Amino acid sequence: MVEIEKIKALFPSFDRDLVRSMSEHADLREFKAGEPLMKTGQNIRSTMLITKGLVKIFREDDEGNEFFMYYLQPGQACALSMICATKQETSQIMARAVTDTESIMVPLEYMDKWMTQYKSWYHFVLESYRARFEELLLTVDHIAFRNMDERLLFYLKKQQETLKSNRLYLSNTEIASDLNSSREVVSRLMKKLADRQLIRLDRNYIEILHLDV
């Protein structure tokens, strides 16, 4: 059971009856930083609505290399889990908590039922599809049509905006994994950015000084 006030605060567009039904039938789960919320090949029995924390959505290849797709923040839902749940397919993505995270887990049967029963849920699902699709297009655009230094700038700016901080606690290895590049290439480009005084490299974090993307 989920508190009604928590749902109303984060999802104000939901109508009263939907909020009441969600409170009764959905569950609230907590995930520690680094804990997976979803794995490739997993059967999807519920969809996630994030209420606290930050979730990283990514793809993983056969060798365990990660490809960053987008983040989920409070008030957002995982559109890809909705698609998989609706089609009763296994997950094609990975989801991992970046920070301690809390999520409303909506069972598959209620997600389908609410689509026809509540207009506010129907519009929320469509908006979630649209927003995540636009994020994916932006990511693909930078992969397909930009060189690596432009991709790195875009990535750092996105991290800054998402985390709402000028200090990014990311290693070059993590960044290389997200950008499907090598640690050596990322290290070289990071040093160039530091030389241009766009960032400052500390032993434990990256400080954003000025980025134009």
N, C-alpha and C positions, 0 to 999 in steps of 0.2 A: 504494500500500500504506500502511496506517495502523498505527501501533504498537499492539500489543495492550494494553499497560499504559495508554495514553492512553484507549482505549475503555473499559476496565474502571474507570478512575478516575472518568470522567464519566457513565457509564451502567452503574452497578453491578447493575441489574436484569437485564441481558442475560446469558443463559446462555453457557457456555463455547464451545459449538459455534457459536453466533451470532457471538460475538466473533471467533472464528478466521475465519469466513467473511467477516465485515465487514473484517477486517484484510487479507484476500487480495484482495477484489473492489472495495472502495470506495477513493476517492482523498481525499487531504487537500489542500485549497486554501486559499490565503491571499488576503485582500482588504484593501487599504488603506482608511483612513477616507475616506468619501465615495464609494467605489467601489460600483457596483451589483452585486448578486448575482443579481437577477432583474428582468426588465422586462415590462411589459404587452405581450401578444401573443407573447411568447417561447415556443417549444416546450420543454416540460419533459421533460428526459431523465434527471434525477436529483433526489433530494430532499436537503434540507440538515439536518445535525445540527451545531449550533454547539458548538465546543470552546473557543473563546476570543473575547472581544470582545463587541460589542453590535450587533444588527441591527434596523433600523427597518422595519416592514411598513406599507405605506400604499397608498392608491388614488390615481390621478391622473386628472383629468378632461381633456377635449379641449383645454382652454386651459392645461394644465400645472399647475393648482392641485392641491395635495396634501391628502389627508385621512388623518390618522394613525389607525392601527388598533391596533397593539400592538408590543411589542419582543420579540425573541428573545435569550436569554442562554445562556451555556454550560450544556450538559445538556438543552437544549430543541431541538425540531425544528419545521420549518415545516409545519403541518398542511395549509395551503392548497396548498402545492407537492405534498404527498402526494396530495391529492384530484385536482389537475390531472394529475399523473403517472399515477395509476390510471386515470383516464378518458381519458387521452391527449389532453387539451385544452391549449390555450395558456394562459399565465398571465393572470390577471385582476388581479394585484396587482404592486406594486413592492417590492423589498427592497434596502436600502442599508446598507452598513457605517457605523455611527456612529463607532466606533473601529476600529483595526486588528483584523481578525477572521480567525478560522481556522474552517473548516467541513469536516466529513466529507461527501463527496458520494456518495450511494448510488444506483447506476444503477437505472433503472426495473425491469428484469427481475429484479433481486435483491430489490427491495422487495416485489414481488408474490410471488415464490417464498418469501421468508421469512415472509410472512403465514400460510401454511399449514404451514410447516416448523418454525417456532419460536414457542412460546406467548409467550415474553418479548417478542418483536418485535410480535406481534399486540396484546398488552396495551399496549405502549408507544405504538403507533400510535393505538389507541383513546383512551388517556389524553391524547395530544397533541391529538386532535380535541376532546375534552371541555374541556381547559384553555384552548385558544385560543377555543373557542366561548363559554365563560364570560367571557373577556376582551372579546370582541366585544359580548356582551350588555351588559356594564357600560359600555362606550363608547357604545353606542346609547342606553342608558338616560339617560346624562348629556346626550346630544345632543337627545333627543326630549322629555325631561321636566324639564330643568334650564335655568335662565337662564344667560347668559354668564358672570356673575361666579362662579357655582357651578361651571361647567365649567372655568373657569380655575384655580380652587382645586384641583379634582380633578386637572387636568393637571399642575400644579406638584408636587403631592404624589406623583403617579405617577412623575414624572421624578426626584424626590428619592429615592424608594424604589428605582427601577430602577438609577440611577447610583450609589446609596449615597454621596451627597454632598449637603451643604447649599449647595454652589456650583454653579449651573447656568449653563453657558456657552451661553446661548440668546439670540437677538435677538428683539425684538418681532415682526419680520417672520416668523421661523421659527415662533413660537408661533401667530401669526395664521393661517399656512398650515395648521398641524396642526389648528387648531380651526375651520377654514373660516370665518374672520372677517376683519376688516380690521385693519391695523396701528394705525390711529387708535383703534379700540375697545379693543384690547389695551393700548395705551399708557395710555389713560385709566384702565382698570381696574388696571393695574399700579401706577400712581401712588396710587390709592386704597388698595391693599394696603400700599404703603410708608408712607402716612400713618397707617395703623392699626398700623404697626410689626410687620406679619406677615412682611414681606420687606424687604431692603435692596437698593437698586438701585445697582450700580456701573457704571462705563463699559463693562466687559468681561464682567460676569457678574451673576447674580441670587443673592443670598444669602438662603436660607430661615432665618427666625428662629423662626417659630411658625405652623403651619398646622393648622387643624381642618377635616377633610373628612368 
